[in-house]
Amino acid sequence: MAEDLQASILIVDDDRATRMAMEEALRSLGARMVPASSGEEALRRVLDEDFAAILMDVRMPGLDGFTTARMIRERSRSRNTPIIFLTSAREDLDTMARSYRAGAVDYIEKPPLPEVLRSKLAVFIGLNDMNRILSAELAERELTEQRLRASEENLRALASHLQSVREEERIHIAREIHDELGQALTGLKFDINAMAKSCADDKASVAGMSQHLSQQIDRIINSVLHIASGLRPEVLDEIGLSAAIEWQAREFSRRTGIRCMVEIAPGFTDPDKDRSTALFRIFQELLTNVARHANATKVTVQLADSELLTLKVEDNGRGIQDQEFESPKSLGFLGLRERVLAFGGSIDVKGQEGKGTRVSVSIPSLAQLPTVFHA
């Protein structure tokens, strides 16, 4: 492990005494010295490990320094490794130029002065250390990004799961309210009516009281039906998404006085339960936004299916601003985005000041790959 963190210098020279002298001169730099007595051995070394720099004699038997340097440069692993040629003082300018063409970054005359040798190599060792640190930081950053992406996927999967659980709870509560409480109130009303008939001949005031109680119970029954419908509209389960959209539009117009026109594409086929629930809840949220913020007098709704299920809701209100939709504080739109992303869909919001807002929701009709919870 320590060797992996230590810079390595490859010293290539056919003269053993020269190699040992350079190793001794560079020992204080703290780098690991790797000797090679020929160009062939140097090529084998660069196949096995990376080097901060290569010190190479130009004149060697067999593969000389020029040929060895070119072959090192041809290999991807060692292509950018700095090569410093060791040359004699007798070398001419043409030889120096040939050294640079072969891929050298510098040259030193033999025998090298220890101070010059250490000064030049210290630069490349420092650059190698910095590169290793940057590589480690980049690897750590990539790992962190992978963990963040996995965390986002986990959170999204959890949100989708919680949404499904909440929807099931709504269905259960709605059925309990409708079946149990609704039936009990209806039975109570029948009992009161029966009591009123039996007492009609004795006391006229009992009939008036029973009528008042009956009206109160009617109001309670209507409230129960309204609450149950809000939790889980029966029409969504019994007739399907398109009918539920039309029903909700009528309810919205009745409550708010805002005209709401629905256009269902010919031949529209209701999707599966999960997609139907998601689109219906998105539609409810969009209508709530219109009622609270848009100051609109008309809403147009379009529902279509092909490869994508599309829901478009457009109003003639004040027009939403980009910062309103994109703000992290806009929890309503954040919830809408999460609902859509759970199915691999998209949501597009465009507003024009004074002319209204158009929201387009698209969800793939076919199921995507199942969501996987990461450990």
C-alpha positions as CSV (number, residue, x, y, z in Angstrom):
1,M,0.0,0.0,0.0
2,A,2.9,2.4,0.8
3,E,4.4,1.7,-2.6
4,D,1.1,2.7,-4.3
5,L,1.4,6.1,-2.5
6,Q,5.1,6.6,-3.4
7,A,6.2,8.2,-6.6
8,S,8.5,6.0,-8.8
9,I,11.4,7.0,-11.0
10,L,12.6,4.6,-13.8
11,I,16.3,4.9,-14.3
12,V,17.4,3.3,-17.7
13,D,21.1,3.0,-18.3
14,D,23.3,0.1,-19.4
15,D,26.1,1.3,-17.0
16,R,25.5,-0.1,-13.5
17,A,27.7,2.5,-11.8
18,T,25.8,5.4,-13.4
19,R,22.5,3.9,-12.3
20,M,23.7,3.5,-8.7
21,A,25.1,7.1,-8.7
22,M,21.8,8.5,-9.8
23,E,19.8,6.4,-7.3
24,E,22.1,7.8,-4.5
25,A,21.7,11.4,-5.7
26,L,17.9,11.1,-5.8
27,R,17.4,9.2,-2.5
28,S,16.6,12.3,-0.5
29,L,13.5,13.0,-2.7
30,G,11.7,10.0,-1.1
31,A,10.8,8.4,-4.4
32,R,11.2,4.7,-5.3
33,M,14.0,4.1,-7.7
34,V,13.4,1.4,-10.3
35,P,16.5,0.4,-12.3
36,A,16.5,-0.9,-15.9
37,S,19.7,-1.9,-17.7
38,S,18.3,-1.8,-21.3
39,G,15.6,-0.4,-23.5
40,E,13.9,-3.8,-23.5
41,E,13.8,-4.0,-19.7
42,A,12.4,-0.4,-19.6
43,L,9.5,-1.4,-21.9
44,R,8.7,-4.3,-19.6
45,R,8.7,-2.0,-16.6
46,V,6.3,0.6,-18.1
47,L,3.9,-2.2,-18.9
48,D,3.6,-3.1,-15.2
49,E,3.5,0.3,-13.4
50,D,3.3,4.1,-13.7
51,F,6.2,6.4,-13.2
52,A,6.6,10.0,-12.2
53,A,9.5,10.4,-14.7
54,I,11.9,8.3,-16.7
55,L,15.7,9.0,-16.8
56,M,17.1,7.4,-19.9
57,D,20.5,7.1,-21.5
58,V,20.5,8.0,-25.2
59,R,23.3,5.6,-26.2
60,M,22.6,2.0,-25.2
61,P,23.2,-1.4,-27.0
62,G,20.2,-3.0,-28.5
63,L,17.3,-0.6,-28.3
64,D,18.8,2.9,-27.9
65,G,17.1,5.7,-26.0
66,F,15.4,7.2,-29.0
67,T,13.7,4.0,-30.1
68,T,12.7,3.1,-26.5
69,A,11.2,6.6,-26.0
70,R,9.1,6.3,-29.1
71,M,7.8,2.9,-28.1
72,I,7.0,4.2,-24.7
73,R,5.0,7.1,-26.2
74,E,3.1,4.6,-28.4
75,R,1.6,2.9,-25.4
76,S,-1.5,4.6,-23.8
77,R,-0.4,3.9,-20.2
78,S,2.9,5.6,-20.6
79,R,2.1,8.1,-23.3
80,N,2.3,11.1,-21.0
81,T,5.1,10.0,-18.7
82,P,7.9,12.6,-18.7
83,I,11.2,11.3,-20.2
84,I,14.5,13.0,-19.5
85,F,17.4,11.9,-21.7
86,L,20.9,11.5,-20.3
87,T,23.5,12.6,-23.0
88,S,27.2,13.2,-23.2
89,A,28.6,16.6,-23.6
90,R,29.8,15.6,-27.1
91,E,26.2,15.3,-28.5
92,D,25.5,17.8,-31.2
93,L,22.3,20.0,-31.8
94,D,20.8,17.5,-34.2
95,T,21.0,14.8,-31.6
96,M,19.3,17.1,-29.1
97,A,16.5,17.9,-31.6
98,R,16.1,14.1,-32.2
99,S,15.7,13.7,-28.5
100,Y,12.8,16.0,-28.4
101,R,11.2,14.4,-31.4
102,A,11.4,11.1,-29.7
103,G,9.3,12.5,-26.9
104,A,11.8,13.8,-24.3
105,V,10.8,16.8,-22.1
106,D,14.3,17.6,-21.1
107,Y,17.9,16.4,-21.2
108,I,20.8,16.3,-18.8
109,E,24.5,16.0,-19.6
110,K,26.4,13.0,-18.2
111,P,27.7,12.8,-15.6
112,P,24.8,14.7,-14.0
113,L,25.3,17.1,-11.2
114,P,23.4,15.8,-8.2
115,E,21.9,19.2,-7.4
116,V,20.6,19.6,-11.0
117,L,19.3,16.1,-11.1
118,R,17.4,16.5,-7.8
119,S,16.0,19.9,-8.9
120,K,14.6,18.6,-12.2
121,L,13.2,15.4,-10.8
122,A,11.6,17.1,-7.8
123,V,9.4,19.0,-10.2
124,F,8.1,15.9,-11.8
125,I,7.6,14.1,-8.5
126,G,5.6,17.0,-7.2
127,L,3.4,17.0,-10.3
128,N,2.9,13.3,-10.0
129,D,1.9,13.7,-6.3
130,M,-0.6,16.4,-7.3
131,N,-2.0,14.3,-10.1
132,R,-2.4,11.4,-7.7
133,I,-4.2,13.5,-5.2
134,L,-6.5,15.0,-7.9
135,S,-7.3,11.5,-9.2
136,A,-8.2,10.4,-5.7
137,E,-10.4,13.4,-5.2
138,L,-12.1,12.9,-8.5
139,A,-12.7,9.2,-7.7
140,E,-14.1,10.2,-4.3
141,R,-16.3,12.8,-5.9
142,E,-17.6,10.3,-8.5
143,L,-18.3,7.9,-5.6
144,T,-20.2,10.6,-3.7
145,E,-22.2,11.4,-6.8
146,Q,-23.1,7.8,-7.3
147,R,-24.2,7.6,-3.6
148,L,-26.3,10.8,-4.1
149,R,-27.9,9.3,-7.2
150,A,-28.6,6.1,-5.3
151,S,-30.0,8.1,-2.4
152,E,-32.3,10.1,-4.7
153,E,-33.5,6.9,-6.3
154,N,-34.2,5.4,-2.8
155,L,-36.1,8.6,-1.7
156,R,-38.1,8.6,-4.9
157,A,-38.9,4.9,-4.5
158,L,-39.8,5.5,-0.9
159,A,-42.0,8.5,-1.8
160,S,-43.8,6.3,-4.4
161,H,-44.3,3.5,-1.9
162,L,-45.6,5.9,0.7
163,Q,-48.0,7.4,-1.9
164,S,-49.3,4.0,-2.7
165,V,-49.7,3.2,1.0
166,R,-51.6,6.4,1.6
167,E,-53.9,5.8,-1.4
168,E,-54.7,2.3,0.0
169,E,-55.4,3.8,3.4
170,R,-57.7,6.4,1.7
171,I,-59.6,3.6,-0.1
172,H,-60.0,1.7,3.2
173,I,-61.2,4.7,5.2
174,A,-63.6,5.8,2.4
175,R,-65.1,2.3,2.3
176,E,-65.4,2.2,6.1
177,I,-67.1,5.6,6.2
178,H,-69.5,4.8,3.4
179,D,-70.3,1.2,4.5
180,E,-70.4,1.5,8.2
181,L,-71.3,5.1,9.1
182,G,-73.5,5.7,6.1
183,Q,-75.6,2.6,6.7
184,A,-75.9,3.3,10.4
185,L,-77.2,6.8,9.7
186,T,-79.6,5.5,7.1
187,G,-81.0,3.0,9.6
188,L,-81.3,5.7,12.2
189,K,-83.3,7.8,9.8
190,F,-85.7,4.9,9.1
191,D,-86.1,4.4,12.9
192,I,-87.0,8.0,13.5
193,N,-89.5,8.0,10.6
194,A,-91.1,4.9,12.1
195,M,-91.3,6.6,15.5
196,A,-92.8,9.7,14.0
197,K,-95.6,7.7,12.3
198,S,-96.4,5.8,15.6
199,C,-96.6,9.1,17.5
200,A,-98.4,11.2,14.9
201,D,-101.8,10.7,16.5
202,D,-100.6,11.6,20.0
203,K,-98.4,14.6,19.7
204,A,-98.0,16.8,16.7
205,S,-94.8,18.2,18.1
206,V,-93.1,14.8,17.8
207,A,-93.6,14.9,14.1
208,G,-92.0,18.3,13.7
209,M,-89.1,17.2,15.9
210,S,-88.6,13.9,13.9
211,Q,-88.7,15.9,10.6
212,H,-85.9,18.2,11.9
213,L,-83.8,15.2,13.0
214,S,-84.4,13.6,9.7
215,Q,-83.1,16.7,7.9
216,Q,-80.1,16.8,10.1
217,I,-79.3,13.1,9.4
218,D,-79.7,13.9,5.6
219,R,-77.1,16.6,5.9
220,I,-74.8,14.2,7.9
221,I,-75.2,11.5,5.2
222,N,-74.4,14.0,2.5
223,S,-71.3,15.0,4.4
224,V,-70.2,11.4,4.8
225,L,-70.6,10.8,1.1
226,H,-68.7,14.0,0.3
227,I,-65.8,13.0,2.7
228,A,-65.7,9.5,1.3
229,S,-65.7,10.7,-2.2
230,G,-62.9,13.1,-1.5
231,L,-60.8,10.3,0.0
232,R,-61.4,8.0,-2.9
233,P,-64.0,8.8,-5.6
234,E,-66.0,5.7,-6.3
235,V,-66.3,6.7,-9.9
236,L,-62.5,6.2,-10.3
237,D,-62.8,2.6,-9.3
238,E,-66.1,1.8,-10.9
239,I,-66.1,3.7,-14.2
240,G,-62.4,4.7,-14.7
241,L,-60.2,7.7,-15.1
242,S,-61.9,9.5,-17.9
243,A,-65.3,9.5,-16.1
244,A,-63.6,10.5,-12.9
245,I,-62.0,13.5,-14.6
246,E,-65.4,14.6,-16.0
247,W,-67.0,14.1,-12.6
248,Q,-64.3,16.1,-10.8
249,A,-64.6,18.9,-13.4
250,R,-68.4,19.1,-12.8
251,E,-67.8,19.2,-9.0
252,F,-65.2,21.9,-9.4
253,S,-67.5,24.1,-11.5
254,R,-70.3,23.6,-9.0
255,R,-68.2,24.6,-6.0
256,T,-66.2,27.5,-7.6
257,G,-68.4,28.8,-10.4
258,I,-65.4,28.5,-12.8
259,R,-66.3,26.9,-16.1
260,C,-64.4,23.7,-16.7
261,M,-64.6,22.0,-20.1
262,V,-63.2,18.5,-20.6
263,E,-62.2,16.9,-23.9
264,I,-61.5,13.2,-23.9
265,A,-59.7,11.8,-26.9
266,P,-61.8,9.4,-29.0
267,G,-61.1,5.8,-28.2
268,F,-59.4,6.7,-24.9
269,T,-58.6,3.6,-22.8
270,D,-58.4,3.9,-19.1
271,P,-54.9,3.0,-17.8
272,D,-54.0,0.7,-14.9
273,K,-55.0,1.6,-11.3
274,D,-51.7,3.3,-10.3
275,R,-51.6,5.6,-13.4
276,S,-55.2,6.4,-13.1
277,T,-54.8,7.3,-9.4
278,A,-51.7,9.4,-10.2
279,L,-53.3,11.4,-13.0
280,F,-56.5,11.9,-11.1
281,R,-54.7,13.2,-8.0
282,I,-52.6,15.5,-10.3
283,F,-55.8,16.8,-11.8
284,Q,-57.3,17.5,-8.4
285,E,-54.1,19.4,-7.3
286,L,-54.1,21.5,-10.5
287,L,-57.8,22.4,-10.1
288,T,-57.0,23.4,-6.4
289,N,-54.2,25.7,-7.7
290,V,-56.5,27.3,-10.2
291,A,-59.1,27.9,-7.5
292,R,-56.6,29.4,-5.0
293,H,-54.2,31.3,-7.2
294,A,-55.2,31.8,-10.8
295,N,-58.1,34.2,-10.7
296,A,-59.4,32.4,-13.7
297,T,-63.0,32.2,-15.1
298,K,-62.4,29.2,-17.4
299,V,-60.5,25.9,-17.4
300,T,-59.9,23.6,-20.4
301,V,-58.9,20.0,-19.9
302,Q,-57.6,17.5,-22.4
303,L,-57.0,13.8,-21.8
304,A,-55.4,11.5,-24.4
305,D,-53.5,8.3,-24.7
306,S,-51.1,6.7,-27.2
307,E,-47.5,5.8,-26.2
308,L,-47.9,8.5,-23.6
309,L,-50.9,9.3,-21.3
310,T,-51.2,13.1,-21.5
311,L,-53.2,15.4,-19.3
312,K,-53.3,19.1,-20.2
313,V,-55.0,21.7,-18.0
314,E,-55.1,25.3,-19.2
315,D,-56.7,28.3,-17.5
316,N,-57.3,32.0,-18.5
317,G,-56.0,33.4,-15.2
318,R,-53.1,35.6,-14.2
319,G,-50.4,33.3,-15.5
320,I,-47.8,31.5,-13.3
321,Q,-44.3,32.9,-13.2
322,D,-41.3,30.5,-13.7
323,Q,-39.9,31.2,-10.2
324,E,-43.2,30.1,-8.7
325,F,-43.1,26.7,-10.3
326,E,-39.3,26.2,-9.9
327,S,-39.1,27.4,-6.3
328,P,-38.2,24.6,-3.8
329,K,-40.8,26.2,-1.5
330,S,-43.5,25.3,-4.0
331,L,-44.4,22.0,-2.3
332,G,-47.5,21.5,-4.5
333,F,-45.6,21.4,-7.7
334,L,-42.8,19.4,-6.0
335,G,-45.4,16.8,-5.2
336,L,-46.6,16.8,-8.8
337,R,-43.1,16.3,-10.1
338,E,-42.5,13.4,-7.8
339,R,-45.8,11.7,-8.8
340,V,-44.8,12.1,-12.5
341,L,-41.2,11.0,-12.1
342,A,-42.3,7.9,-10.3
343,F,-43.6,6.7,-13.7
344,G,-40.7,8.1,-15.8
345,G,-42.9,10.9,-17.0
346,S,-42.6,14.7,-17.3
347,I,-44.5,17.8,-16.4
348,D,-44.3,21.1,-18.3
349,V,-45.6,24.3,-16.9
350,K,-45.9,27.5,-19.0
351,G,-47.4,30.8,-17.9
352,Q,-48.1,34.0,-19.7
353,E,-48.8,37.1,-17.5
354,G,-52.4,38.1,-17.8
355,K,-53.3,35.3,-20.2
356,G,-53.2,32.1,-18.1
357,T,-51.2,29.0,-17.4
358,R,-50.9,25.7,-19.3
359,V,-49.7,22.5,-17.5
360,S,-48.9,19.4,-19.6
361,V,-48.4,16.1,-17.9
362,S,-47.1,13.0,-19.8
363,I,-46.7,9.5,-18.4
364,P,-45.6,6.4,-20.3
365,S,-48.6,4.2,-21.0
366,L,-46.6,1.0,-20.6
367,A,-45.0,0.1,-17.3
368,Q,-41.3,0.8,-16.9
369,L,-38.8,-1.4,-15.2
370,P,-39.9,-2.1,-11.6
371,T,-38.4,0.3,-8.9
372,V,-35.7,-1.3,-6.9
373,F,-35.1,-0.4,-3.3
374,H,-31.3,-0.1,-2.7
375,A,-29.9,-1.4,0.5
